[in-house]
């Protein structure tokens, strides 16, 4: 392998390592953000439920162009029923968290549809 070929291979490996590191940091930020929100609301964050569903180019809070990641997660209010949520992470900052409605303690589960 020539010196130029070796340099190119090292640059490509470095770029891949940086991309992987960025994805792992965003995932950890999403996990912490979703867990914190659930804890603040008295809910159980279902730890193994975090899944990246989308990544796109977008602008962060500082206006700089970067990757924006959306993760789906699940939580439970009573330990038996699962509810879903979405968390949006731009760079290393949580931008938004949306959660499905869940029954309050003593409240009957909500049924979809009308009578």
N, C-alpha and C positions, 0 to 999 in steps of 0.2 A: 504494500500500500504506500502510495506517495505521501509526502508531507501534507500536500493540499487535501488529499482524500482523508487522511487521518484528522486533520483540522475540521473538515466538514462533518465527519462522523462525531467528533467530540461536541461540536456546536449543536448538532441535531439531538444528541443524547442530553445535552444541557437544557435545551428547549423543552424536551419531553419531561425531564425531571422537574423543571419549573412549572409546567402545566399541571403535572400530577400534584405537586405541592400546593398550588393555588386551589385546585379542586378539593383537596383534603382540608385545607384551612377553611374554605367556604362551608363544607359539610359540617365541620366541627362547630363553626359559628352558628349554623342552622340548628344543630342539636342543642347547643347551649341556650339559644334564643327560645326555641319551642319548649324546652324543659323549664326554663325560667317562667315563661308565660303560664304554663300549666300549674306550676307550683304556686304562683301568685294568685291563681284562680281556685286553688284547692282541688285541682284535677290530677290524675295520674297520667304522666307522659309515658307512652308505650315505646320504650327505648329502641327496640329493633325495627320500628316501623318507618324510620326516616328513609325516603327514597327520592333521589333527584329525578325530576320529571321534565325539566326543560333548562336549557342554557342558551342565552343570547347575548349579543353585544348590546350595551346600554350605557347610560351615564350614571355615575354615582352621585352622592350628595355634593361632592366637590366639583361636579360638572365634567370630570374627566371620563373619557371613554374606557370601558372595561367590560368584564363579563358579569352578567346578572344570572343568578341561579334560582330556580324554584324547586322546592322540596315539598313532598307530601309527607304528613305524619299522622299518627293516630293517638288518641287520648281516651281516657275513660273517666266518667264521673263516679261510677259505683263499682268498678272492677269487673263488671260482667258485660256491659255493652261498649262497643267501640264507636268512636266518632272521629271524623277526619278534619284535617286542617292543612293549610298551605302557608309556607314561610318563604319570603323572597329575600335573597341575600345579594347585595351588590358590593363587590370587593370583600371587605371584612366587616361590613355593617349590615345589620338586619334592617330592611326597609319597611316590611309589612308582614303582618301575620293575620290570617283569616281562619276562623274556626266555625265548624257547623254548630248549630244550637244543640244543647244537651239538656236533659231533664234535671231540674233542681231536686235536692233531697226530698223525698216524700211525694214527688210529682209523678204522675203516670207517664210512661213513654208516649211521645207524640206520634200520631198515626198520620201517614200521608194520605191525601185525598179528602174529599168531603162527603157528608151524608145528607 
